[in-house]
Amino acid sequence: MPIKYHHPVSLSLMSTDLPIDCTLETSGTLYQKDRFRFDLLVNQPDSPESVAQEETTSAVETARSMLWLEISPARVIMSLQGSGRFCYRHFWEPGIYGLSRYWLNDSGGEIANAFRLRNYTRSLQLDGETLPEYLRIEYELWSGEVQMGNYILNLEVYR
């Protein structure tokens, strides 16, 4: 059975060549699967917009979204699952073209549309003595032969 820890986290995504810069400050639950493998479930904080939206949408859309990261020194997988119609899954491994999959669900929760992009992971840095404290992923996003930006994902787990 994995060991479980609750910690505040900061997750940020920025582009070095596009006007994208966003940060999520919230809490997360870190599960230690073995010495070098972890799962991190990141809670999506309530905002005034999401509370108002929940009052007018169906039960399928009101389930909370959950970011799930599978973390190891060699690779990271991040998924958005849960509420709403938009979901995604990213796979990053240094020096590899990974997949970034996106899909839209219909009002019944079934996949209505999906598409894939490739990402090239330039670097993946994971720091922490016994538990992950800092993760940095630098990657390029590609659609066919067209580069769609350079990105940096930072994750800090506070103790």
Protein Blocks (a to p, Z undefined) as FASTA:
>chain_A
ZZddddddddddddfkbccddddddddddddfblmbccddddddddfklmmmmmmmcfkl
mpccdddddddfkbccdddehedjbdcdddddehiacddddddddfkopafbdcdddddd
fbdcdedfkbcfbdcddddddehjacebjcdddddddZZ
